[in-house]
Amino acid sequence: MTKKEIAKRYLLFIISLFFSGLGVAFAKHGEIGVTPISSVANVMSYKFTSISMGTWLIIWNCVLIVGQIVILRKDFQLIQLLQVPLSFLFGWFTDFGMWLVSFIPAEIYPVRLLMVFLGIIILGFGISLAVTADVIMNSGEAFVKAVSDKVHKEFGNVKIAFDVCCVLTSILLSLIFFDFKIIGTREGTILSAFLTGLTVKFFIRRIQQPLNHILAGENSKQK
């Protein structure tokens, strides 16, 4: 892989972060729940409103990065520290997305539900771009991989367990902070858990091959 192709792949990954952040912003604006991995940050944003959703996502992602270091120790690769600036970008993109969608009225339930579905589609597109870029994992998936490598369990099974733990943690925090009421973790979280993966698969089938051809550039033509 040439330096030019690597640069293009990192650029694609940054673009993927923009769409992923925008997807989270759409779902957040619907106020009926976000993706499992963002659910903890979502509850914290309800409790501590002076700190933005994007900033809470940065904090949460950095916690997951520290978790990787603790789990992997000497096996932690220094290149994975790139997750830190990329997590900041994701948080900033989310806040920018929150500003963009703030102009959309979402008082009635059907509109809120629509916002969640749009968020899932946009997020799925963003994740499919990140998968196609194939340069570095986001902090959530990297944490799951660290755990799966350490306990020698399948990535998919650990991912399910991780998502469940995120949702349970968000519910527990909500019960503690809001007088035993569940805030921020609702049907939108369940919809995201079931539909995001399907959306990613839908987009990957359609964009991965043409994008890889563009990323390879002259190398693909020579072959």
N, C-alpha and C positions, 0 to 999 in steps of 0.2 A: 504494500500500500504506500503510495507516494505521499509526501508532505502536503501536496495540494489537495489530495483526496481526504487526508486526515483533517485538514482545515475545513473543508466543505462539510465533512461529517459533524464536526463540532458546531459549525454554524447551523446545521440542520437541527442539532440537539437543542441549541439555544432557541430556535424557532419553535421547537416542540414544547419547550418550557412556557413560551408565551401562550400557546393554545391550551396547554394544561392549566395554567393559571387562570385563563379566561373561562375555562370550563368550570373550575372550582367557584369562580365569582358568580357565574350564572346560577349554579346550584345554591350557593349561599344566599343569593338575592331572593330565591324562592322561599327561604325560611322554613323548609320542611325537611332539612337534613342534607348533609354532604356525603362524600365518599367515606368509607370506614377509616382510611388512613388519615383523613383530614378531620375526623370527628372530634378528636381530643382538642385540637387547635380551635375548632369551631365553638366548643363549649367554653373554652377559656376566653374567646373573644366576646361571648355574651356576658361573662362575669366581669372581665376587666376591659371595659369598653374604650378606655383611653389608649389601648394598644390595638392596632389594626389586625385584621384577619391574616394579612400577609406577613406581618411581623411574628404573629404566633406560629405561623407555618415555618418561618425561618428558625424560630426557637425549637420547635418540635423536630425539624429535620436535623438540627445540630445535636439534639439529644440522641437521635438515632445514629448519627455518625460517631458520637462518643461511645454509644453502645457497641458499635462494630469494633472499635479499638479495644474495648474491654474484653470482648468475646474472642477476637482473633489474636490480640497481642502482637507478637513478633511476626505473625503471618499477615498482618494488616499492611497492604501495599500503599506506599506514600502517594502514588498517583490518585488514590481514592480520596485524598484531601481536596481534590478538585470539586468534590461534592459540596464543599463549604461555599465557595463563591457561586456555584450553580444553584444552591439552595436559596441564597440571597436573591438571585435573579428571579427564581420562581416566586418568592414572596413578593418582590416588587411588581412582577407581572400580575400577580393575584390582586394586589391593591389597585393597580391601574385598571384591571378588569372590573373591580368593584366600583370604581369611579364611572366607567363606561356604562355599566348596567344600572347605575343608580337613577338614571333618567327614565327607566322603564317602570311604569306603574304595575305593582304586583300585589294589590290588596285582596283580590278575589282568588279563591282556591284554584280554579282551573288555570289561571295564569301562573300561579306558583308552581303547579304541577308541570306546566309547559316549560318553565324556567329550569326545572330539574332535568327534564328530558333533553332540553337543548344543552345543558351543562354536561350531561353524560355523553352526548354525541361529540361535542367539542373536545372534551377531555379524552375520549377514546381516540379521536383523530390525533391529538397531541401525543398520546402514548405511542400510537402506531409510528409516528415520526421518530420518536426517541428509539424505538426498537429498530427501525430501519437505519438510523444513524450508527447504532452499534459501537459507541465509543466508551460510554461510562453509564453505570446504573444510577438511578436516583436513590436517595438515601433510604427510602422505604424498602425497595427491592434489594438493595445492597445489604441492609440489616437482615432481611429474611434469608438471603443467601449465606450470610455469615453464620446465622443460627443453624440453617440446614447443613452446612458443611461441618459445623462443630458437633452436631448431634447425629449426623449421618442419616438424615431423613429427607424424603423427596421435597423439592422446592415448593411444589404445588400444595402439598399438605401443610407445610410450615406457613405458607402464605395465607391459607384459610384460617389457621390458628391465630396468626398475627392479626388479621382483620377482625376476627371475633374478639381478641383481647383489646384492640383499639376501641371497638364499639362498647364493650363492657366497661372499659376505663372511662370513656366519655359519659356513660350513663351514671357510673359511680360518682364522678366529679359533679355531674348535674344534680344528683340527689343531695350531695354535700353542700353545694353552693346555693341551691334554690329551694331549700326547705322540702326536700323529698319530692321534687317535681322533675320530670324529664324534659330538659330544654335542649334543643339543637340536634337531637338524635331521633329522627322520626322515619316516616315511610320513605322519604327521599334517600336516606342512608341505605335502606333495604333495596330499593330500586337500583341504586348505584352499584351495590355489591353484586347484584345479579346481572346487570346489563352492561356494565363497563367493559368486562372481558369480551362479551359478544361483539360489542361495538369495535373494540380493538381488532379482533379477528376479521371483521367485515372490511375495515380500512386496509389492513395489512395485505389481504388478498389482492387489493386493487392498486395500491400505491408502492408496495415494496420493490417489485421488479423494475418499474420505470424509474423510480428514484435511485435505485442502485446503479442503473445504467447511466444516469446523469452524474452521479457522484464519481463513478469510475472514469468518466470522460474519455480521454484519448486512449487510456489503457484498454477499455472495452472495445474500441474501434480497431486497435491493433490485433486483438485476438480474433 
